[in-house]
Amino acid sequence: MSGNRRPAPEFPAWPQYDDAEREGLIRALEQGQWWRIGGSEVDTFEEEFAAYHGAERALAVTNGTHALELALQVLGVGPGSEVIVPAFTFISSSQAAQRLGAVAVPVDVAPETYCLDVAAAAEAVTPRTRAIMPVHMAGHFADMDALDKLSADTGIPVVQDAAHAHGAQWRGKRAGALGSIAAFSFQNGKLMTAGEGGAVTFPDNASYEEAFLRHSCGRPQTDRRYFHRTSGSNFRLNEFSASVLRAQLARLDGQIATREERAALLRRLLADIPGVVPQGRDERADRVPHYMAMFRVPGIGEDRRNALVDDLVARGLPAFVVFRAVYRSDGFWETGAPDTTVDELARRNPVSEALTADGIWLHHRTLLAGERQIHDIAEILADALAAL
Ligand SMILES: *Cc1c(COP(=O)(O)O)cnc(C)c1O
């Protein structure tokens, strides 16, 4: 290693916590009831989370993958149906549909935002399509206006994978206020976390009530006779996690404000580096929480991209390769895959293919650092690219 490298920049730790989480955990402990049916932390968190996101109701669940499964199940997704998902996403988006016995149909993403290409989604609609799932990649949105129109024209509901979109706004509206069901994750790396956890927001009370039954073995909250009204499973969140999430939610606005400032600076600096193209922003997204700082090095090729990421990590950046197009994992083909081939899907999803080979992301804790560290990131990336 060369001796004249700049020192590794210091970034804030993640997750973050203080006395609010500490007090919440003690509060949950001392309630003496640690599941949601006996305690009040989950109930209160759901009210706070729904209000924050402009939703009629919110239901806390065990994790974001279960949140997506539950959301799809409430819409009637099951064997014989198809769900349109972006080809470029974390595998939970397609797995949720597949676990319900449905077929996940990957379509390409837009080259600027890396979010669902709505025209491609429209072309993939069949009589079996039961849901369209945009993923708010890194906190950015697909064209939600065009999606609304597609949904109205076809009668097919939208389910938002909002695992990256806590506090995100599309033309002034948060995910819960956009008229469709949205699924969130509170896994350790997400923008608010209890290590694991998830939530589903609903635009109406009836779908919440159905989801409540299905997330609690089909059993109404007050049942004492073991009469299970629907099929279901146990996706209930515990009281400790909810107490932590209440503290995390209270901290979110301040963190988003910092990340918005730092992301704007980073974007300018990255765009000045030859060969680097940062993720684009649709200006109708008036608040982006920046779950990841994503960029591409178009044409770099997968092997050199991987080597670049290794070098960035060695130089002290929390850098990662982006998700692989879902159909490029063996697990995608085990159950609920469309009747086609990897090669055919690769041909139909050129942007997802390109991203799989040339995309890089930085952890959002980099965007909670000072401006100095943002300059460091750009300088380190320029150095590493020059050295490649
Ligand atoms: C994290 C994530 C999920 C799943 O969330 P878990 O809580 O880890 O189950 C779903 N979709 C996307 C896009 C994610 O990044």
Ligand as a Chemical Component Dictionary entry (heavy atoms), coordinates in Angstrom:
data_LIG
# 
_chem_comp.id                   LIG 
_chem_comp.type                 NON-POLYMER 
_chem_comp.pdbx_formal_charge   0 
_chem_comp.three_letter_code    LIG 
# 
loop_
_chem_comp_atom.comp_id 
_chem_comp_atom.atom_id 
_chem_comp_atom.alt_atom_id 
_chem_comp_atom.type_symbol 
_chem_comp_atom.charge 
_chem_comp_atom.model_Cartn_x 
_chem_comp_atom.model_Cartn_y 
_chem_comp_atom.model_Cartn_z 
_chem_comp_atom.pdbx_ordinal 
LIG C1 C1 C 0 -34.411 -4.266 3.390  1  
LIG C2 C2 C 0 -35.340 -4.423 2.253  2  
LIG C3 C3 C 0 -36.499 -5.225 2.320  3  
LIG C4 C4 C 0 -36.758 -6.220 3.424  4  
LIG O1 O1 O 0 -36.667 -5.789 4.681  5  
LIG P1 P1 P 0 -36.262 -6.780 5.901  6  
LIG O2 O2 O 0 -36.719 -6.026 7.089  7  
LIG O3 O3 O 0 -34.778 -6.946 5.842  8  
LIG O4 O4 O 0 -36.989 -8.064 5.726  9  
LIG C5 C5 C 0 -37.393 -5.185 1.280  10 
LIG N1 N1 N 0 -37.158 -4.440 0.188  11 
LIG C6 C6 C 0 -36.052 -3.702 0.056  12 
LIG C7 C7 C 0 -35.884 -2.884 -1.182 13 
LIG C8 C8 C 0 -35.093 -3.677 1.067  14 
LIG O5 O5 O 0 -33.973 -2.964 0.907  15 
# 
loop_
_chem_comp_bond.comp_id 
_chem_comp_bond.atom_id_1 
_chem_comp_bond.atom_id_2 
_chem_comp_bond.value_order 
_chem_comp_bond.pdbx_ordinal 
LIG C1 C2 SING 1  
LIG C2 C3 SING 2  
LIG C2 C8 DOUB 3  
LIG C3 C4 SING 4  
LIG C3 C5 DOUB 5  
LIG C4 O1 SING 6  
LIG O1 P1 SING 7  
LIG P1 O2 DOUB 8  
LIG P1 O3 SING 9  
LIG P1 O4 SING 10 
LIG C5 N1 SING 11 
LIG N1 C6 DOUB 12 
LIG C6 C7 SING 13 
LIG C6 C8 SING 14 
LIG C8 O5 SING 15 
# 
